[in-house]
Amino acid sequence: MKKMLMDNRAFIMILLGMICFRTAIADWSPVPSGSMEPTIWPGDVLLINKTLLGPNVPFTEGRLLQYQQPARGDIVTLTPPGKTETFVKRVVGLPGDRIRMSDMQLIINDQPLSLQITDRGERTGILRATEQLGAHLHEIQVDLRYAMREISDELTVPADCYFVMGDFRNNSEDSRYFGFVNKDRVIGKVTRLAVSVAEERQWLTAPLHKLD
């Protein structure tokens, strides 16, 4: 065993370095579901920066330092409370925010978000709109065949927690279902689309694409 380790020490060091890099600094992750359509599609591979919020402690959910909190509208990866899978969602509510939602309309701290319908879905059954969330202008969509999970009673985001949602507003398991997400369960910020094999995209071999 010792001889085998010595003979392969260079490979082992490279492998350990890659594992530490992916757990503490950056990662790339394929998307399995459509909860973030039309921004992110199943089959997209995302580049995740784990240092923007503070460097992770390898092999744990903790951070060495907390540089900054996610901004409203950022796309992040996280582990929801009570789950072990990694989810991709958009940050909607920051600590202290008061949130309501009626139909598609999000209301944060008594201010309705700017919402512009771009496609009423007469042909496809998928209604699309643009939403201004903080500095992020992004698309959202709704399948008109299914009900929308609203937020009729105003929620206040606790300290050190976030309220997250998917851009496919009635096809997303998010904070409307699993509740607030503690900052320690936020893994990293999605910064780019690395590659896509999604049939819905017109450019399958496009260069790295920054996500808003």
C-alpha positions in Angstrom: 0.0 0.0 0.0 2.8 2.4 1.0 4.6 1.8 -2.3 1.4 2.3 -4.3 0.8 5.6 -2.5 4.4 6.8 -3.2 4.2 5.7 -6.8 1.0 7.7 -7.3 1.6 10.6 -5.0 1.5 13.2 -7.8 -1.9 12.0 -9.0 -3.2 11.8 -5.4 -2.0 15.4 -4.7 -3.7 16.6 -7.9 -6.9 14.8 -7.0 -6.9 16.2 -3.4 -6.3 19.7 -4.8 -9.2 19.4 -7.2 -11.5 18.1 -4.4 -10.5 21.0 -2.1 -10.9 23.5 -4.9 -14.4 22.3 -5.6 -15.5 22.2 -2.0 -13.9 25.5 -0.9 -13.4 27.8 -3.8 -15.5 27.0 -7.0 -17.6 24.3 -8.4 -19.6 23.4 -11.6 -22.9 21.8 -11.4 -25.4 20.4 -13.9 -29.0 21.5 -13.4 -31.5 18.6 -13.1 -34.8 20.4 -13.0 -36.7 23.2 -14.7 -37.5 25.3 -11.6 -35.3 28.2 -12.8 -36.7 28.4 -16.3 -36.5 30.5 -18.4 -33.2 31.7 -16.9 -31.7 28.3 -16.4 -32.7 25.1 -18.2 -32.3 21.4 -17.3 -28.9 20.4 -18.8 -27.2 23.7 -18.2 -23.9 23.5 -16.3 -23.4 26.4 -13.9 -20.2 27.9 -12.6 -20.5 28.5 -8.9 -18.2 30.9 -7.0 -17.9 29.9 -3.4 -15.6 32.7 -2.4 -17.8 35.7 -3.1 -19.7 35.1 0.2 -16.5 34.0 2.0 -14.3 30.9 1.5 -15.8 27.6 2.5 -14.2 25.3 5.0 -13.4 22.2 2.9 -15.9 19.3 3.4 -18.2 21.3 5.6 -21.0 23.9 5.3 -19.1 26.5 7.3 -17.1 29.5 6.2 -13.7 30.8 7.2 -14.9 34.4 6.8 -18.2 36.1 5.8 -17.3 38.6 3.2 -20.8 39.7 2.2 -24.3 38.5 2.0 -26.1 37.6 -1.2 -27.8 40.5 -2.9 -31.5 40.6 -3.7 -31.9 38.9 -7.1 -28.7 36.9 -7.0 -28.8 33.2 -8.1 -27.3 30.9 -5.5 -26.9 27.3 -4.8 -28.0 26.1 -1.4 -29.1 23.1 0.7 -32.7 23.7 1.9 -33.6 22.9 5.5 -34.3 19.3 6.1 -32.7 18.2 2.7 -29.4 17.0 1.5 -29.7 17.9 -2.2 -28.3 21.1 -3.8 -30.9 23.5 -5.1 -30.5 26.5 -7.4 -32.7 29.5 -6.6 -32.9 33.2 -6.8 -32.6 35.3 -3.6 -35.9 37.2 -3.2 -35.8 38.3 0.5 -33.0 39.5 2.7 -32.9 39.5 6.5 -35.6 41.9 7.8 -37.5 42.0 4.5 -41.3 41.7 4.6 -42.7 39.7 1.7 -46.1 39.1 0.2 -47.1 37.6 -3.1 -50.5 37.8 -4.9 -50.7 35.8 -8.1 -47.4 36.7 -9.9 -46.9 40.0 -8.1 -44.2 40.0 -5.4 -44.4 42.8 -2.8 -41.3 43.5 -0.7 -41.4 46.0 2.1 -44.8 47.3 0.8 -43.3 47.9 -2.6 -44.6 45.9 -5.6 -41.8 44.8 -7.9 -41.9 46.1 -11.4 -43.5 43.4 -13.6 -44.0 43.5 -17.3 -45.9 40.8 -19.2 -44.0 39.8 -22.4 -46.0 36.7 -23.5 -49.5 35.9 -22.3 -49.2 32.3 -23.3 -52.1 32.1 -25.7 -50.2 29.7 -27.9 -48.0 27.8 -25.5 -49.9 28.0 -22.2 -46.7 29.5 -20.6 -47.0 33.1 -19.5 -43.8 35.0 -19.4 -42.8 38.4 -17.8 -39.8 40.4 -16.8 -39.3 41.3 -13.1 -37.0 43.9 -11.5 -35.6 42.4 -8.3 -32.9 44.7 -6.9 -30.4 45.3 -9.6 -31.5 42.2 -11.6 -33.9 42.4 -14.5 -34.8 38.8 -15.3 -37.5 36.7 -16.8 -40.0 34.6 -14.9 -42.7 32.3 -16.2 -46.0 30.6 -15.1 -47.7 27.5 -16.5 -51.3 28.7 -16.9 -52.6 25.1 -16.4 -51.6 25.0 -12.7 -52.3 26.9 -9.6 -49.9 29.4 -8.1 -48.6 29.1 -4.5 -49.1 32.6 -3.2 -48.0 34.3 0.0 -51.2 35.7 1.4 -49.9 36.4 5.0 -46.9 38.7 5.1 -43.7 37.0 6.0 -40.7 38.6 7.7 -37.3 37.1 6.9 -35.4 36.4 10.1 -31.8 37.5 10.8 -29.1 35.5 9.0 -31.7 33.9 6.7 -33.0 34.4 3.1 -36.2 33.8 1.2 -35.5 32.1 -2.2 -37.7 31.3 -5.2 -37.4 29.8 -8.6 -38.1 31.8 -11.8 -40.6 29.2 -12.9 -43.1 30.4 -10.3 -45.5 27.6 -10.1 -43.0 24.8 -10.9 -40.5 25.4 -8.1 -40.0 23.9 -4.6 -38.6 26.9 -2.8 -39.1 29.0 0.4 -42.8 29.0 -0.1 -42.6 25.2 0.8 -39.4 24.6 2.8 -39.2 28.0 4.6 -36.3 30.4 5.1 -32.7 29.4 4.3 -30.0 30.1 6.9 -26.9 31.8 5.6 -24.8 28.7 6.5 -26.8 26.6 4.0 -25.9 28.9 1.1 -23.2 27.2 -0.8 -22.2 29.8 -3.4 -23.2 32.3 -6.0 -24.0 31.2 -9.6 -21.9 33.5 -11.8 -21.9 32.0 -15.2 -23.5 29.4 -17.5 -20.5 27.3 -18.4 -22.1 25.1 -21.0 -25.6 24.0 -22.1 -27.0 20.9 -23.7 -30.6 22.2 -23.3 -32.6 21.8 -26.5 -34.5 25.0 -25.7 -31.5 27.2 -26.1 -30.6 28.4 -29.6 -26.9 28.5 -28.9 -25.6 25.3 -27.5 -21.9 26.0 -27.9 -22.0 29.7 -26.8 -19.1 31.1 -24.7 -19.4 31.6 -21.0 -22.6 33.5 -20.3 -23.0 35.8 -17.3 -26.3 35.2 -15.4 -28.4 38.0 -14.0 
